[in-house]
Amino acid sequence: MDINIVGGGLAGLTAAVAAAERGANVTLYESHETLGGRARSSSPPHVANEGPHVLYAGRPMRWLEERGLLPPVRRMPAAALAGARAVYGGRLAVPPAGMLWAAARRGLRAPVDEDFASWATGKFGAATAQTLGKAGGVALMDHDPGRLSAAFVWDRFQRATTPGPPPVFYVLGGWTNLVEHMARRARAMGVRIETGARVTELPVGPPGTPVVVATSLASARSLLGDESLTWESGHTFLLDLGLRSTGREPSVVFDLDGGGFVERYTCIDPTLAPRGEELVQAQMPVRPGERRAEVVERLEGFLDTALPGWGDRVTWRREQEARGRSGALDLPGTTWRDRPAVDRGGGVYLAGDSVAAPGLLGEVSITSAVAAVNAALSREPVRAPAA
């Protein structure tokens, strides 16, 4: 069977490999001259991802690993993890005891229909609930996770604070490495990849050929002419920095006052910056109506506390603003099952990080892409993927 895929990011490449391994004739169309979507990195000597990217241990990562789709990856070293800090009450400190106590409540389950702030206040008290909400902003890149579904925020908090080594892996050399690795494998399996090929309308290819639209929801909405393809997502500002090294920088600092973070990626992969320098990425969720200058001021103020004297050591700087590019956020009363469905009817399927599939951040892209291909090639309705 022939199958066409629109979009050459993580979801599109996953769909291409999944379809090729089932024997389909696959053509992938990417509007840009390079593959990757949001999974791109800047060019050397400072190799910074377009946004914070990690792989979480779990079924989607195993799917990639079992197919040889992963380049070398690495966990954060234990010594670096021990250097993690938090800004709390305007001061650099260790995370507050209430937050650590909440993380130990592994058996606690949160409701879907209640907002996180109300539920957490009832369970842990107002102060700890506020801290947990700000901590959620680090992973969700949202200005107020307290307004989201309690189950959605709590599940992600528990996932990120699983006992033992952190369940996150970093792709060595930046996420462009992952994209290139997946693209080589796809081509070796016979996938035809066309870059610089902007698709402006469907169908693509002969009538009856299934199509997987693996783009952002905004692009899918325009392509399919379907105004229902919307979902809540984050809005954050990111600052990538090359800094002359002092040898004393912490590995990561969480902003439990503002919901941001700063992470030193060269503690995991020294090749991301020139010798004697550190590569740092900081992010701060943008508040409603906040101007760019205001969020930059807040982020730089956080950096002043987290990395004193950083401004005198800058060798490279890049600013990014990400709106609707950090995955789905579920409001009270909704779960992943309520997001835009994978099967759009008429042989059109949707994949990406904001569609109806379970997982955390990029996991949604992988899970939805596999589900879309399975449905397209079997011509059976999409079954809810396992969480």
Buried (B, 14 or more C-beta within 10 A) or exposed (E): BEBBBBBBBBBBBBBBBBBBEBEBBBBBBBBBEBBBBBBBBBEEBBBBBBBBBBBBBBBBBEBBEEBEBBBEBEBBEEEBBEBBBBBBEEEBEEBBEBBEEBBEEEEEEBBBEBBBBBBBBEBBEEEBBBBBBBBBBBBBBBBBBBBBBBBBBBBBBBBBBBEEEBBBBBBBBBBBBBBBBBBEBBBEBEBEBEBEBEBEEBBBBEEEBBBBBBBBBBBBBBBBEBEEBBBBBBBBBBBBBBBBBEEEBBBBBBBBBBBBBBBBBBBBBBBBBBEEBBBBBBBBBBBEEBEEEEBBEBBBBBBEBBBEEBEEBEBBEBEBEBEBBBBBBBEBEBBBEBBBBBBBEEBBBBBBBBBBBBBBBBBBBBBBBBBBBBBBBEEEEBEEBEE
